[in-house]
């Protein structure tokens, strides 16, 4: 096994070292603005007349073998404070634009839009994205892993969109203080992306193969500065908040609680590429509620982090490992427990080194005996070869002055994790992979307390394949991580192929995918086995249809209720076999009426059957109102003495965007499995850049008899102040 890994790492290094920037020839010269720039969507200023034009975009979809049919012209310039961008998005076909709403960070595939991707270190791995849809809604995010964009990252910048008869113009001003860069570097990675839904054409200035997103920094061009970018100067932002609220718990009969508080966040640019975040008495009451899931799994479900403090450069912390092997998961901090203060240092030390350092302190909870705890994380990342990197992480959770209390739960004195990983990304993005080792340290747990996992993916034009294996020891413990399953070895190979019909065909692509997943327990016996065969068809208008069949085997390693309703359980060691089939369909995004559905029917635990149906419909009154409803239905039939079960999860949602600064969202969730109805309505007024007033009302009800469980109202004001 050791020899195998040595050979694998040698191969990965050889693949990654084929390091030539693919689109080196695509260079855009940026010069100082010839006149002041007013952000109004007009092209008349002298600065724009004298700026170079980046045009002649290349088509990415539906085909990547020609120039774009839809014209896009881009201009850029700068002054001492800002980078300026102006884009003329020409229309080829008559008719209205396609947008969902004026909401920030819109869904890419459902909006006519233009996006900018910037890689200030030209490392083809990390960067920033800015853009807008055709109605003027902003998009901004932090880029990581070469093509991913974290849209939960928000920062301070301004933009405008103006419509003319034959085009819509997007103009933006991005402060240098918003970006993270080293002022001596005069070559940045850059690319521009355009999506035009009327023609179903996606295009990019620097060409990108169709199997990759236009965000792929492996295919970025070069932004060439006439002189080094200016020093942004002192970069300190103070973001105070004040809130007031009221809550009532009808289940416990507790008296009404009145809430008020103040707190402070601060962002300090230690260097132009390294940022220090501080928080004192943080509050996250404005964060959108989780979308509930029907739980038919034997293991813990995953819900994403949405709290702003944890999001900048979050990949340094939360992307270490695999989907179900995360040594650090920020949602373990501060849920149901007060956070007293925290600090986070993250960013680039230089072109090759990145650092992430986080420390959070939570308070004690007397009712449960939970002690005050400190959470500390150190993450280091060193770029190697063209786009690959080696990373190290250390996670420490420590209970402060903890003595177990009689009659109260017992908490661990500490839990620590240390690990190394190698992330492969070839220069052309076709080869990707990861090699990971982790070890935990916990009181009373020694031996078999480590993780070893690896994967390797090939993403060609026609063929795709992946190999992944995982080993998680029985005693491996990540109390600040997300590792829902322990004591197993897993392999998961898969392979797929795509056919591309003639350009005249209504079918854009189609092809099969085959995958299998095998789990072995600590006795080296198979505990889980799933084989999966699917066939996917994508139309030129972007309808997507998939049909699949699967066969499953599970040997239970612990008692399990197959309905997760708290009823009878199946015994440890019992074996279960079944076959199932299903379909998936997603409608074309350019319609104002959209819909999607999935079906699943077949066997289930104990020789039973399960019918699963999901559906989602949406309608938009462009660009102000977006309505939608999602529904999940499960019908589980089990032999006696087990009980049958039928339950719904229904979630209507309404979004009203009065302007691109005033939003109202209402989300209702009826979950029959947990007997709860949740109402969350949120009004957000962005009265100044990155500064907001929130009004949030939340209700939880018992569905039958319909009665209030608890409710709360919070008003919160934040202000982003640049010093």
Secondary structure, 3 states (H helix, E strand, C coil): CHHHHHHHHHHHHHHHCCCCCCCCCCEEEEEECCCCCCCCCCCCCHHHHHCCCECCCEEEECCCCCECCCCEEEEEEECCCEEEEEEEEECCCCCCCCCCCCCCCCCHHHCCEEEEEEECCCCCCCEEEEEEECCCCEEEEEEECCCEEECCCCCCEEEEEEECCCEEEEEEEEEHHHCCCCCCCCEEEEEEEEEECCCCEEEECCCCCCCCCCCCHHHCEEEEECCCCCCCCCCEEEEEEEEEEEEEECCCCCCCEEEEEEEEEEEEEEECCEEEEEEECCCCCCCCCCCCCCCCCCCCCCCCCCCHHHCCCCHHHHCCCECCEECCCHHHCCCCCCEEEEEEEEEECCCCEEEEEEEEEECCECCCCECCEEEEEEEEEEEECCCEEEEEEEEEEEECCCCCCCCCCCCCCEEEEEEEEEEEECCCCCEEEEEEEEEEEECCECCCCEEEEEEEEEECCCEEEEEEEEEECCCCCCCCCECCCCCEEEECCEEEECECCCCCCCEEEEEEEEEEEEEECCCCCEEEEEEEEEEEEEECCCCEEEEEEEEEEEECCCCECCCCCCCCCECCCCEEEEEEEEEEEECCCCCCEEEEEEEEEEECHHHCEEEEEEEEEEEEECCCEEEEEEEEEEEEECCCCCCCEEEEEEEEEEEEEEECCEEEEEEEEEECCCCEEEEEEEEEEEEECCEEEEEEEEEEEEECCEEEEEEEEEEEEEEEEEC
